[in-house]
C-alpha cells in the first residue's frame, strides 16, 4: 500500500535545522500518525511522502514556503502589560494562546518593556528550512470515523 489520499501514514522522523541541530524527533516514541491529504502535516513533507511505501526512507529539505511560511514582521506587535492580567511574571520566550479574528494563535514574548510586551505571532519555525530524515513504518486505510474527525485515532494519533 502506498502513501496517498485518505491513508493513515505512520512515520518515524528526525527534524533538524540547517546547522544540523535536532529540533524534534519521534525516535524513542511511537511513530507520528497522520491522514494523508488532510493537511495534518506541513505541505512540503506531505508532498515528499506521496507515493512512498512501508520501509521507504527519505531525506527531504523543506523550504519555509512549504513549511511554516516566511517570517512576517507585521505579526510582531507591542501589547500593554495590562492585557496579561493574572500573569505574575512575563519573560522573553514565554508563549501564550490568544484569540484573533482568524481564530486561535500562539504568540511568543520577544521582549518585556516597562509598560508593554513585544509579541511575535509568527510560528516558531517560520522562516526556517526544515530537514527531515523520515521512515514510513505503516500505511493503512483511514476509517470513516477518522476521516469525519480529520485525524488519526489510537496509537500515534488522537485519543477521545
BAFI-3210 file (N, C-alpha, C; in Angstrom, 3 decimals, decimal comma, padded with zeros to 6 digits):
// residues 160
n [1|2|3|4|5|6|7|8|9|10|11|12|13|14|15|16|17|18|19|20|21|22|23|24|25|26|27|28|29|30|31|32|33|34|35|36|37|38|39|40|41|42|43|44|45|46|47|48|49|50|51|52|53|54|55|56|57|58|59|60|61|62|63|64|65|66|67|68|69|70|71|72|73|74|75|76|77|78|79|80|81|82|83|84|85|86|87|88|89|90|91|92|93|94|95|96|97|98|99|100|101|102|103|104|105|106|107|108|109|110|111|112|113|114|115|116|117|118|119|120|121|122|123|124|125|126|127|128|129|130|131|132|133|134|135|136|137|138|139|140|141|142|143|144|145|146|147|148|149|150|151|152|153|154|155|156|157|158|159|160]
n.u [000,859|000,568|001,502|-001,057|-003,967|-006,313|-005,218|-003,927|-000,896|002,100|004,996|008,466|010,589|013,243|013,857|015,817|017,619|019,293|021,830|022,198|021,219|019,085|015,671|013,272|012,056|010,807|011,943|012,369|009,848|006,341|005,568|004,800|001,509|-000,637|-003,290|-003,106|-003,256|-005,057|-004,079|-002,731|-000,028|002,924|002,884|005,129|006,428|004,356|003,913|006,385|006,198|004,199|003,250|005,148|006,130|005,735|008,655|010,169|012,685|013,611|015,325|014,615|014,529|012,810|011,657|010,921|008,502|007,028|006,728|006,408|005,992|007,145|008,833|006,913|007,066|004,960|003,511|004,558|004,103|003,443|001,971|-000,092|001,043|-000,980|-002,818|-002,201|-003,473|-003,516|-001,208|001,737|004,509|006,195|008,192|010,803|010,487|008,414|005,241|001,950|-001,522|-003,754|-006,742|-007,743|-009,195|-009,081|-009,092|-007,676|-004,339|-000,882|001,421|004,665|006,678|008,840|010,163|010,151|008,976|008,811|006,017|004,831|004,544|006,385|005,253|005,416|003,758|004,427|004,907|007,030|008,855|008,787|010,212|012,358|014,381|013,499|014,779|014,215|014,573|013,208|011,234|008,899|006,654|004,212|001,237|-002,151|-005,682|-007,730|-010,213|-013,799|-014,680|-012,275|-011,782|-014,040|-013,535|-011,107|-008,587|-006,162|-007,039|-006,229|-003,105|-000,368|-001,964|-004,934|-006,687|-009,867]
n.v [-001,174|002,205|005,556|007,772|009,836|009,905|007,833|006,436|007,272|006,249|007,507|007,552|010,110|012,520|015,820|018,457|021,594|023,871|023,936|021,458|020,906|019,092|019,521|018,275|014,944|011,660|009,399|006,851|007,106|006,566|006,201|009,085|009,666|010,352|011,597|011,283|013,895|015,477|017,767|017,539|017,588|019,548|021,008|020,554|018,251|016,402|016,280|015,185|012,639|011,390|008,608|006,930|003,873|001,372|001,004|002,612|005,087|008,451|011,531|014,841|018,250|020,998|024,020|027,253|028,244|025,973|024,929|026,250|028,772|032,068|034,494|037,113|040,366|041,970|040,589|041,041|042,743|045,354|044,996|046,150|045,722|045,394|043,784|041,254|040,208|038,505|037,116|036,672|036,972|037,904|036,708|036,843|034,532|033,081|031,609|032,260|031,585|033,189|034,858|035,694|037,501|035,599|033,262|031,034|031,738|031,202|033,018|034,418|035,751|038,331|040,484|042,317|045,302|048,448|049,238|047,628|044,601|042,870|040,992|038,088|036,832|034,984|031,585|029,547|028,153|029,439|030,762|029,062|026,579|023,268|020,185|016,912|013,561|010,686|007,731|005,540|003,704|002,397|001,989|002,484|002,134|004,918|005,078|005,553|007,104|008,371|009,905|011,555|012,979|014,099|013,370|010,929|008,104|006,368|004,592|006,718|008,694|010,665|010,539|009,895]
n.w [000,000|-000,815|000,117|-000,018|-000,746|001,922|003,363|006,342|007,669|009,130|010,503|011,353|012,353|012,153|012,754|011,655|011,798|009,491|010,547|011,526|014,009|016,150|016,061|016,548|017,136|016,543|017,425|019,790|020,672|019,940|016,447|014,403|013,446|010,738|008,598|005,240|002,902|004,241|005,333|007,742|008,299|007,482|004,196|002,416|003,430|003,346|000,565|-000,231|000,826|-000,604|-002,512|-001,430|000,322|002,950|004,823|003,190|003,128|003,484|002,881|003,187|002,310|003,352|002,182|003,717|002,595|002,064|004,470|007,499|006,609|005,557|007,605|009,034|009,613|010,276|012,102|014,530|017,479|019,900|023,049|025,653|029,011|030,829|029,570|030,238|032,526|035,589|035,170|036,729|036,214|033,310|030,795|028,284|025,607|026,666|025,884|024,691|024,219|022,095|021,020|017,779|014,994|013,045|014,433|016,964|018,079|018,538|020,383|020,915|023,471|022,869|024,024|027,089|028,156|029,961|030,126|028,257|026,267|023,909|021,322|019,231|016,548|014,645|013,570|015,558|013,943|011,550|008,577|008,592|006,994|006,859|007,692|007,110|008,155|007,354|007,922|006,589|008,384|008,522|006,598|006,142|005,400|006,171|008,722|008,498|010,613|011,420|009,137|009,195|011,531|010,937|011,817|013,007|014,978|018,055|018,635|018,282|017,347|017,900|020,980|022,161]
ca.u [000,000|001,380|001,012|-001,932|-005,079|-007,183|-004,477|-003,251|000,531|002,908|006,395|009,467|011,286|014,103|013,830|016,968|017,749|020,419|023,074|022,239|020,665|017,803|014,551|012,243|012,252|009,886|012,725|012,154|008,423|005,503|005,660|003,790|000,450|-001,444|-004,097|-002,517|-004,168|-005,971|-003,401|-002,310|001,399|003,293|002,714|006,344|006,674|003,268|004,196|007,546|005,811|003,235|003,750|006,094|005,576|006,330|010,083|010,867|013,376|013,963|015,813|013,999|014,722|011,573|011,844|009,891|007,231|006,307|006,734|005,620|005,908|008,178|008,560|006,141|007,301|003,667|002,955|005,225|003,407|003,509|000,691|000,038|001,222|-002,277|-003,560|-001,772|-003,979|-003,425|000,128|002,623|005,800|006,256|009,596|011,040|010,434|007,121|004,249|000,563|-002,553|-004,620|-007,797|-007,732|-010,347|-008,909|-009,111|-006,618|-002,978|000,177|002,345|005,867|007,179|010,193|010,772|009,261|009,373|008,203|004,555|004,320|005,173|006,535|004,830|005,646|002,717|004,945|005,185|008,445|009,707|008,636|011,467|013,401|014,400|013,336|015,409|013,612|015,041|011,916|010,980|007,488|006,584|002,918|000,236|-003,421|-006,845|-008,341|-011,592|-014,777|-014,674|-011,069|-011,990|-015,039|-012,914|-009,949|-007,338|-005,992|-007,374|-005,422|-001,650|000,261|-002,966|-005,763|-007,476|-011,087]
ca.v [000,000|003,408|006,783|008,527|010,487|009,164|006,749|006,768|007,032|006,303|007,785|007,980|011,230|013,436|017,138|019,275|022,867|023,862|023,730|020,068|020,776|018,384|020,335|017,343|013,580|010,658|008,245|006,567|007,289|005,988|006,979|010,092|009,170|011,423|011,202|011,924|014,710|016,236|018,938|017,287|017,898|020,632|020,605|020,032|016,877|015,583|016,073|014,298|011,279|010,826|007,507|006,085|002,640|000,938|000,713|003,667|006,098|009,601|012,775|015,912|019,600|021,735|025,474|027,875|028,410|024,696|024,517|027,135|030,084|033,069|035,381|038,306|041,361|042,532|039,789|041,454|043,927|045,687|044,860|046,672|044,720|045,203|042,733|039,974|040,121|037,170|036,553|037,358|037,307|037,704|036,623|036,506|033,105|032,528|031,562|032,400|031,414|034,358|034,781|036,750|037,415|034,367|032,110|030,964|031,939|031,121|034,144|034,269|037,002|038,668|041,440|042,907|046,677|048,990|049,193|046,799|043,317|042,705|039,637|037,618|035,892|034,013|030,251|029,499|027,604|030,174|031,254|028,036|025,395|022,114|018,995|015,712|012,208|010,038|006,337|005,152|002,446|001,729|002,704|001,768|002,954|005,644|004,677|006,610|007,988|009,191|010,877|012,519|013,809|014,761|012,963|009,502|007,655|005,263|004,736|007,717|009,679|011,330|009,663|010,572]
ca.w [000,000|-000,908|000,738|-000,912|-000,056|002,836|004,012|007,589|007,473|010,343|010,172|012,318|011,739|012,893|012,128|012,005|011,084|008,556|011,292|011,961|015,364|016,182|016,539|017,026|016,665|017,090|017,855|021,197|020,915|018,878|015,208|014,140|012,555|010,146|007,434|004,071|002,109|005,103|005,867|009,122|008,422|006,569|002,792|001,782|003,868|002,811|-000,860|-000,358|001,226|-001,569|-003,328|-000,689|000,896|004,210|004,719|002,454|003,919|002,666|003,473|002,408|002,820|003,082|002,320|004,562|001,884|002,102|005,871|008,367|005,988|005,765|008,745|008,708|010,667|010,646|013,194|015,764|017,975|021,324|023,732|027,027|030,067|031,492|028,869|030,798|033,892|036,170|034,930|037,669|035,623|031,863|030,419|026,882|025,314|027,084|024,817|025,105|023,201|022,020|020,008|016,768|014,085|012,261|015,336|017,962|017,599|019,528|020,304|021,726|024,030|022,422|024,937|028,090|028,412|031,177|030,101|027,172|025,967|022,463|020,973|017,861|016,142|013,681|014,091|015,961|012,883|010,295|008,036|008,648|006,132|007,746|007,119|007,682|007,889|007,591|007,526|006,606|009,135|008,314|005,800|006,154|005,067|007,288|008,990|008,245|011,783|011,344|008,065|009,658|012,565|010,356|012,449|013,317|016,333|018,555|018,790|017,422|016,933|018,904|021,840|022,629]
c.u [000,902|000,699|000,219|-003,091|-005,910|-006,542|-003,916|-001,797|001,237|004,353|007,219|010,252|012,249|014,137|015,034|016,904|018,969|021,768|023,214|021,720|019,311|016,753|013,485|012,546|011,209|010,645|012,613|010,702|007,647|005,687|004,554|002,786|-000,349|-002,266|-003,577|-003,591|-005,129|-005,315|-002,943|-000,835|001,736|003,274|003,957|006,639|005,599|003,512|005,349|007,189|004,846|003,910|004,736|005,367|006,286|007,784|010,862|011,462|013,729|014,492|015,273|014,214|013,523|011,836|010,701|008,520|006,388|006,274|005,804|005,584|007,108|007,825|007,851|006,303|006,010|003,001|003,658|004,556|003,621|002,100|000,879|000,181|-000,101|-003,105|-003,237|-002,226|-003,933|-002,087|001,113|003,921|005,779|007,724|009,723|011,087|009,132|006,163|002,852|-000,345|-003,452|-005,660|-007,701|-008,992|-010,293|-008,933|-007,956|-005,242|-002,017|001,105|003,499|006,317|008,618|010,912|009,710|009,813|008,600|006,686|003,976|005,130|005,218|006,284|005,101|004,606|003,167|005,090|006,667|009,383|009,500|009,999|012,590|013,247|014,413|013,863|014,910|014,348|013,866|011,948|009,491|007,419|005,271|002,043|-001,029|-004,533|-007,332|-009,759|-012,522|-014,807|-013,454|-011,231|-012,984|-014,434|-011,692|-008,626|-007,348|-006,396|-006,425|-003,948|-001,084|-000,686|-003,686|-006,550|-008,686|-011,463]
c.v [001,234|004,592|007,563|009,076|009,489|007,902|007,282|006,336|007,201|006,509|007,994|009,065|011,872|014,717|017,929|020,609|022,777|023,696|022,295|019,852|020,080|019,294|019,442|015,969|012,669|009,448|008,071|006,721|006,546|006,816|008,024|009,498|010,361|010,861|011,992|012,675|015,554|017,466|018,777|017,584|018,986|020,137|020,001|018,602|015,956|015,279|015,092|012,846|010,618|009,759|006,591|004,889|002,326|000,534|001,767|004,671|007,242|010,731|013,869|017,242|020,432|023,228|026,072|027,975|027,137|024,121|025,402|028,569|030,964|033,902|036,629|039,293|042,040|041,778|040,057|042,744|044,108|045,626|045,402|045,528|044,406|044,113|041,345|039,824|038,668|036,489|037,351|037,822|036,966|037,763|036,343|034,987|032,447|032,556|031,606|032,107|032,636|034,144|035,975|036,596|036,139|033,109|032,166|031,105|031,835|032,311|033,904|035,644|037,201|039,546|041,951|044,288|047,197|048,839|048,265|045,515|043,206|041,234|039,338|036,549|034,913|032,655|030,198|028,954|028,313|030,716|030,242|027,014|024,207|020,866|017,759|014,462|011,334|008,575|006,077|003,785|001,689|002,626|001,850|002,700|003,666|005,128|005,837|007,611|008,911|010,276|011,958|013,487|014,563|014,421|011,473|009,241|006,538|005,615|005,733|008,825|010,253|010,300|010,453|010,058]
c.w [000,000|-000,225|-000,314|-000,089|000,741|003,410|005,324|007,409|008,815|009,918|011,433|011,619|012,719|012,087|012,615|011,259|010,172|009,240|011,780|013,370|015,287|016,813|017,162|016,460|017,301|017,629|019,364|021,616|019,825|017,610|015,145|013,162|012,041|009,000|006,240|003,285|002,919|005,721|007,305|009,361|007,399|005,123|002,155|002,167|003,325|001,326|-001,066|-000,033|000,244|-002,419|-002,640|-000,088|002,208|003,960|003,948|003,432|002,982|003,515|002,577|003,115|002,377|003,252|003,146|003,893|001,878|003,519|006,678|007,861|006,270|006,987|008,255|009,856|011,112|011,783|014,528|016,226|019,474|021,888|025,149|028,040|030,759|030,826|029,431|032,247|034,366|035,935|035,775|037,036|034,140|031,472|028,920|026,691|025,735|025,899|025,417|023,926|023,259|020,936|019,073|015,922|013,256|013,126|016,313|017,335|018,774|019,318|021,280|022,203|023,556|023,431|025,906|028,403|029,613|031,199|029,041|027,015|024,447|022,146|019,502|017,543|015,073|014,351|014,461|014,876|011,544|009,877|008,022|007,530|007,078|007,047|007,848|007,227|008,309|007,169|007,650|007,280|008,945|007,446|005,830|005,708|006,322|007,480|008,658|009,396|011,760|010,273|008,495|010,680|012,050|010,995|012,755|014,760|016,744|018,634|017,781|016,994|018,121|019,702|022,340|023,991]
res [x|x|x|x|x|x|x|x|x|x|x|x|x|x|x|x|x|x|x|x|x|x|x|x|x|x|x|x|x|x|x|x|x|x|x|x|x|x|x|x|x|x|x|x|x|x|x|x|x|x|x|x|x|x|x|x|x|x|x|x|x|x|x|x|x|x|x|x|x|x|x|x|x|x|x|x|x|x|x|x|x|x|x|x|x|x|x|x|x|x|x|x|x|x|x|x|x|x|x|x|x|x|x|x|x|x|x|x|x|x|x|x|x|x|x|x|x|x|x|x|x|x|x|x|x|x|x|x|x|x|x|x|x|x|x|x|x|x|x|x|x|x|x|x|x|x|x|x|x|x|x|x|x|x|x|x|x|x|x|x]
***
